[in-house]
Structure formats: C-alpha cells, structure tokens
Amino acid sequence: MFRFFNINDVSRILVIALIMLLIRIPYYIWGESIFVEIFQYLLIGEKVSSDIWMYSDIMSEIPPFAAYFYSFLSLLFGRDLWIHHFLGYFVGVLMVILFNNLVNNNRANVIQSAVPGLMLGILLSISPSTYTLTPVMICMSFILLVINFQFRHLEFKTKRDEKILNIGLYLGLAILFFTPAVYFIIATFLILAIYSRTIFRRYLMILFGAFLPLFFLFAAYILFKDPVDLFNYLISYEWYGAELSFHWNGTLIFLFSALIIGIASVIMVGRFTNYQTALNQAMFIWLLFGFGIYWVYNLNNPGAVIILIPPIAFYLSQLFTLVPKGRWAIILGVLLFTGSFYVNVLSWKGTGEDQSNFENNPYSEITKGKRILALESGWFWYYNAYHATSLFNFDLVKPVFEAAPDYNRIVTINGYLSADLPEVILDPNRYLEPYMEYMPDLQKKYQLHENPFYWERISN
C-alpha cells in the first residue's frame, strides 16, 4: 500500500496533494458552508480593512498579524469562504512539502521517502475545520521552518549564525499569528540546551530574531497610532487559560491512538543513529509543548488540533517506515484510512450543529444588511449583518454590562456606543436597559422592541 511512497520525488507529492483534495471534495459539495471558528476572522478582517487599528480602535484578543492578514483578504475577497477553503488547501500542501523536506533532508528517518508528507496530508484532512485557513495553521507553517533550521543546527557541521537568526525570526512571525506560540521559544531553548553546544550569544540572537517583527509592529504604531494600545494588549493578554479543562473528542482520540502506536514502534523496532535518536527526542519535546498549549488555552475546537499534528505525523512516518512490509503494513494502512474517514464523518456532524446557530438566529430578518452590535456571546449574530462600534468581542466587556451601573461604567458604555452608533443593538439579556436611563441623549436615538428584545436606531 505504501510501497508507491517509498520514493521521494515531486510526483509523490502531487499524488499526496490529490489525496488531500479527494478527501475534501465531498465536504465541499455536500457539507456545511460555515465555520464558527473562521467566521470571527472574516469579521475582524472586514472591520480592520475599514481603516481600523487593532487594540486602538477595536477591542479584540486576536493576534495582530492574523487580524491584518484577514483584513487584506477581506479587501480582496470580502466574506467569500471559498477563498479560505482554497488557501487552507494551498497552505496544507505547502506544509506537506515543508514537512517532507524537513524529515528527509535532516535524515530523521531510516530511509528517505514521501511517507512523512503522506502522513501529514492525511492528518491535515481528518476534520473539516482543518480544511480552512486559520491563524493556527499559518503559525504551524512557520514552526515547521523553525524545526527545520533547529534540526540542521543540531548537526555538528551546520552551526551557522544565519540559521540561528532564522529560527528566531520564524518564531516571532508564528507568535504574531498565534500568541500562545510564545511558549515554543522555551521549547527551542530547551532542545538546543540538551542536544547541542549552543553558545549564549546565539540564544540572544534567537531572542533578537523573535522580537524583530514585534519591533517593526511597534514602529508602525509609533508612526501612525499610539504604541501604548499595543503594549496594553501584550500585558493584558491571558498567558494562561482561565480554566484548565480538557475535553476528548473523536479527532483527539484518533490522533493520540496514532501517536501511541507510532512512538511504540520507534521504541520497539527503531534502529537509529545517535543523531536520529536526538531528533526523535526533540520532536517529542515539541509535542509536549504543543499539548501543553492546547490544554492550558482550552483550544477544544477541531481546527486547533493542527498544533499537535506535525509531531504525530513524524512518529507515524517512523511507524510506516519501520514496519515490515506485508500483512502488518496493510492492516495499519487500512486502520489509518478508516479511522481518519470515521473521524471526518463525526466532524461533519459537529459543524452541522454549529451551522444551526446561524440558521436559527431569531434576529436574522431584523439585522439583515445593517450595522449592528450584539450584547451576547457568539459570532453568528453578524452572519448577514455588519459589525459596529469598537466592542468586537462581547466576552471581553461582559463584566462591565453585568455589573450595576456606576459613573465610570456609564461613561465607558456611552463612549463606546456614541462613537459609532449601531443601527440595531441586540440585547436578548437586557444588559443595556438599566444603563439607558442614565444616558438620555443616547436613549432618544433608539426605540426599544421586545420579542425579541433589541434597540433600533430612530431615523432622523
């Protein structure tokens, strides 16, 4: 089954890309068109593209480069989800190429083949949420480059300063697309400290490279906006999850089952050089940090598992390289494809449940084509509408609305709403009602409706 992929050339990569496309085509034809986790990025891109500065003109926890990247896509394509499907597929194929070259060029496997790329391509296709371009996918593309340069550095003959600087630069770019990736700096330092004789100056070079993109971002804020806003975002970011919890789902069960089998094969069957053993152990450290980020930040949506996929694909590639050809290879191959197909079908059901929020929105006819503000969690309120005010993520300001009115809260809420008056304010839990009596000028501009409960701006 895998004999075709035992040769590493361009034709095998093209076949892997075709396999990824064939797995996705049924979803493209019959699946749901909305992803909850991607819709917020469409909204933030739409908002930032209208000459809005992140953290100065809008309140959101989305990393800066992710926001500006999606604003660029919004300018070109609007809310077209198909372009995100295409870019997700394109970046996925690019990750396959990077990963395959990473494993083969650094001689991490016993033989050079296209099996590593095949494993990554299959795992990137186990859930519809991994089909679409997300900040985590972009982040992990840069992390693959980091791992590649790090593995080269572990070779005694390739300790060059430019490779060290590249490690830091790609880490910095990854962090600005997915902020929790900052912990991968620790993983990088730990691996270099254990498996190489890296001098102190080169650790400083990594830090310099990692902070270099942030320095340029601060320079842009100094020239055009207030850098204090960006600084406040960084110091107020939740560097740990509010609640440490972990929920197993079909995708995770499949991935960790594959991981256990892959690691077991490496331990029992593997015959590696000291260098290959070091690479296997280094990849395990990357896996531990990825799992830690996934757990601490409660990234319990299918698309976030991309942060775990490259290390798992690494060990699966070891498994299918080491396993004897014949019956066992066929059995393991059937189990891999059957398991990935089953998890994919389960994920279809999950996206359908998310889709119901968009379809059953009681305000859909009221808000169609209007600029609105939803005083409630969720992005589906804006499906057929446009976002107004700087209150992008209601969860960030929900404590203000839930508390009893006082002078500071009244001034804050009045400032948010008056600066960019929405045409409709959705208020299903009546958060705004106790505040309106203290804001008579604002109250005169809105008419209250019930069943469902919302505020509509009165036309002048």
N, C-alpha and C positions, 0 to 999 in steps of 0.2 A: 504493500500500500504506500509506504514511504520511500520505496526504492527510487522513484522518479525524482524525489527531492534530495537525494544523496549527493547530487552535483550542484555546485553553487555557480549559477550564471544568470544572466538577465532573463532568459526565457522562463526560468523557475519563478522569478519574482513576478513576472507578468501573469503566470498561472495563479499565484497566490492572490494577486490583485483581483483576478477574475473570480476566484472562490469567494473573496470578501464581498464582491458585488452580487454574486448569485445568492448568497445568504441574505443580503439586504433587500433584494428586489421584491420578494413577497410583501415585506412590510411597506415598501414604497407604494405598492399597488393597492393593498387591502388594509394597511394599518392606519392608525390614527395620525392626524397631521400636527397635533400639538404636543409639545413637551413642556411641562410645568417648569423644569429647571432651566430651559433655554429661553422661555418667554420673557423672564425678567431681564435677560441680557439684550433682547430685542428692544425692550422698553428703555433701558438705560442708554443704549446706543442712540435711540430716537431722541432721547432727552438731551444728551451731551452734544449731538450733532447740531442742535439749535443754539450754538454759541454759549453753552453752559460749561462751567468749570467744575470738575469733581471736587467735593468737600468744601467748596466756597459757595456755590450756587445750588447745591443739591446734597441732601443727606443720604448717604449710602455706604455700605461696607464693602462694595465691590472694588477689587484692586484697580489701581489707576490705569495700567496698560490694557487690562481687559476692557475697561469702560471706553477708552479711546479707540481701541481696535474695533469694538462693536459700533461705535459712532461712525467710523469710516465705512463699515459695511452698511449701516443704515443710510448714509448719504448715497451710496451706490445702488442699493437694492431694496431699501425700505424694510418692510416686515416679511419679505419673502423667505419662508422657511426652507425652500428647496435649495437656495444657495448655501444655507448652513448644513444641509444634508450633503451637498456636493463637497464643500470644504472639509466636513468631517471625514468623508471617504478619502479625499485627497491627502489630508494630514495623516490619516490612518495608514495609507500606503507609504507615505514618507517615513512614518515611524517604523514600518516593517523594514524598509531599506536601511535606515539608520541602525536598527537593532541587529539585523542580519550581518551588516558590516562590522558592528561592534564585536559580536561574538567571533566571527571568522578572522578578522584582521588581528585580533588580540589572542588568537589561538586558545580561546576559552574551552572549546570542545575538542574531543579526541580527533574528530575528522571535520573538515570544512564542508558544509552543506547548506542547503536552503531551508533546512528543518527549523532553525530558530525563527526565521521570518514567517514560516507557516504557522508555528505555534502562536506567535504574537498576532498574526492576522486572524486566526480563529478566535482567540480570546477577546480581540477588539470587536468581534461580531456576536458576542453572546447576549447582548441586550440592545434593544432599540435606542436606549438612551446613550449608548456609546457610539451610535451612528452619527450623531450631530456634534458639530464643533463646540467645545466648551473650554473655559479657561484652564481646567484641569488637564485636558488633552494637550493644549498648547504648552502648558507648564512641563508636562512629562516629555514632550518632544525636546525641550531644552535640557531636561535632566538626562535624557539618553546621550546627548552630546557631552554633558558633564562626566557621565560614567565612562564614555569612550576615552576622553582625554585622561581621566584618572587611571584607567587600566593601562594606558600607554605609559603613564608616569611610573607605574609600578614595575615596569621593565627597567632594569638597571641602566641600559644604554640610551634611554629616551628621556632623561630628566632635563627638560629644556624650559626656560622661563616663559616663553610664549604659550606653551601648553598649560602651564600653571595659571597664567593670566586668563586664558580662555575658560578654564574651569570656573574661576570667579565671575567672569562676565556672563556666562550662560546661567550660573546660579542666580545672579542679580536679575536677569530677564525673567527667569522662571518665577521668582518671588513676586515681581511686579504684575504677573498674570494670576498668581495664586499665592496669596500672602502666607498661608501656613507652610509653604515650601521653605521658609527661612530655616526650619529645623534641619533641612538637608545640609546646611553648612556644617552643622555638628557632625553629621554622618560622614561628610567629606573629610573633615579634620581627623575623625576617629580612624577611618580607613588608612589615611596617609600616615598617621602616627604608628599604627600597628604593623603595616606591611611595607613601609618604605622608610628611608632615612632622609626625609624631607627636612631641610634646614628651616629655621624660624623665619628667615626673610621671605621664603616662599609662602608661608602661611599668611603673612602680611599682604603678599601680592594677591592671594585669593580674596582676602577681605577687600582690598582695593578694587579688584575687578567686580566683586559682588555689589559694592556700593556705587560704582561708577554710573550705572543707569539711573540710580536714585539721585545722584548729584545733578545730572542733566535735567531730571524732572524738577528738582528744587530750583534750578536756574530758570526754567520756564516760568515757574510760579513767581519768582522774584521779579522777572521782567514784566509779566502780564497780570499777575494776581497777587494774593497775599500768601507767602510761604507758610505762615502760621497755620493756615487751614490744613495744609498737607501734613504739617508736623502734628497737629491735633489728631488727625486721622491715625497716624502711626502710633502715638502714645495711648490713644483710647481704644485701639483695636483689641479685641478679646483674644489674647495669646493663649488661651486655654478654653475649652468648651465650658459652657455654663452648667452642663450636666453630663457626667461621664456615663454614657449608656451605649449599648451595642445591640443591634437587632439583626439576627440572622435572616437572610433571605435566600432564595434559590440560587442566585448568582454567587453569593459568598460561599455557600456550601459547596457548589461545584468547583470554584476556584481553590478553596482550601483542600478539598479532596485531591485535586490535581497536584497541588503543591506538596502534600504529604507523600504521594506516590513518587513524584519527581525527586524529592530530597532523599527518600528511602533508596531509590535506585542509585543515586550518587554515592550514598554511604556504603551500600552492599556490593555494587557492581563496579563502581568507578575505579579506574586506574589512572591517576593524574600525576603530572609533574608537580613540583613544589609551587611553581608559578600558577598552574591551573587550580591547585588547591586554594591558593591565596585569592584568586578571582572568585571561586565559588563561595568562600567565606565572606569576601567583600560584598558580593551580591546579596548574601543573607542579611548583612547589616543594613543595606538599602531596603530590603523587605521589612525588617523590624521597624525602621523609622517610618516607612510608608504605612504600615499597620498602625503604628502609634498615632500618626496624624489622622488617619481615618477614624480611629476610636475616639481620640480626645476631641476632635471637632465635629463629632456626630454626623459624618458625611454619609448618612444612610439613604442615599438615592443611587440607583443603578449606575449612573454616569460617573460617580465618584470612584468606582472600583478601578478606574484606569490607573489610579495611583499605585495599585497593587499588581497590575497586570505584567509589566516588564520583568520583574524578578521571577514571577511564577512561570512566565513563558521561558525564561532562562533555564529553570530546572526541568521543565517539560522537554525542552530541546535536548537536555542531557539524557533524559529518560529514553527518548526515541532514537538517540544516537547509540546508547549503550545496550539497549535491549536486544537480545538475539533475534535475528531475522526468522520469520516463520509464523507459527501459531500465535505466540505471545504478541508479536508486533501487530497482527491482525486484530486480536482481541482488544488490545489497548487502543488501537486506532478507532475501532467501532465504538468503544466506550467514550472516547473523546468526542467524536462527532455526534453520537446520540445524546450525550449529556449536554453539549453546547446547544443542540437543537431544542431539547426539552426546556432548558433554562430560557432560551429565546422565546418560546411559546408562553411560558409563565410571565415573562416581562411584557409581552403584548397585553395580557390581561391587566397588568398594573398600569400601563399607560392609558388603557381604556377607562379605568376608574378615575384617573386624573382628568381625562377628557370630559367626564361628566360634569365637573365643576364649571367648565367653560360653557357647556351646552345648557346647563340648568341655572344659569345666572338670572335671578329674578329682575335684575336691573337692566338686562341687555337692550331692551327697546328704549328705555329712558336715556341710556348713555350713548347710544349709537352715534358715532361721528363727533362726539362732544369732548371738551376738555374737562376732566373730572378729577376728583380726589376721593379715594376710598379710605375711610377711617376704620379699616378692618384688614386683618392679615390676608394674604393671598394676592396673586397676580392676575387671576382670571377676570377680576373686575374690569381690567383695561383691555380685554380682548378686542372689542370693537370700538374702543374709545382712545383718547389721548391723555397723557398724564399732565396734571397741572400742579403748581407750587413746588417748593424745594423738598417737601416731605415725601421722598421716594419710597422709603421702606417704613411702613407704619409701625412695625415692631420696635424700631429704634426710639420712637416718641410715644409709644403706647402708655408708658407710665405717667407721662405728663397729662394725657387726657383722662386717665383713670383716677387721678388724684382730685381732691376737692379744689375748686377754683381759689387761687390767691393772686396777688398783684403780679408777681413775676410770670406765672403761668399764663395769665390773661394777656399780658403784653407780648409774650412769646408767640402764643397761638394767633393773636391778632396780626402780628408781624408776618408770620408765615402765610396767612390767608390773604391779607391785603396786598402783599407784594405781587401776587399772581392769582387773581380771583378765578376760581374754577366756575364753569357753567353749572356743574352739578357736584354736590358733596354727598357721597353715600355714607350714611351713618346708621347702620342697622342696629347698633347697640346704644344709640343716643348719647355718644360721648360729647358731642358739641352742644347739645341743648342747654346744659347748666351754664355754659360759658357765654352763650349768645346774649343773655340779658345784661352782661357786663360789657358788651361790645355793640352798643346801639347803632353806630354808623354802619357796621358790617351787617347787622341784623336787618336793617332797612333794605339791603340789596338782595335779600334772599326770601323765598317763600317756602314754608315748611309743608311737606307732603307726608302722608302716612300710608302704610300698607302697599308697598314697602316704604320704610322711613328714609327720607332724603331731603336735602335742601336744594332748591333750584334758584339760580340767579334770575332776578327780575330784569326783563329787557327795559332799557332806557327809552 
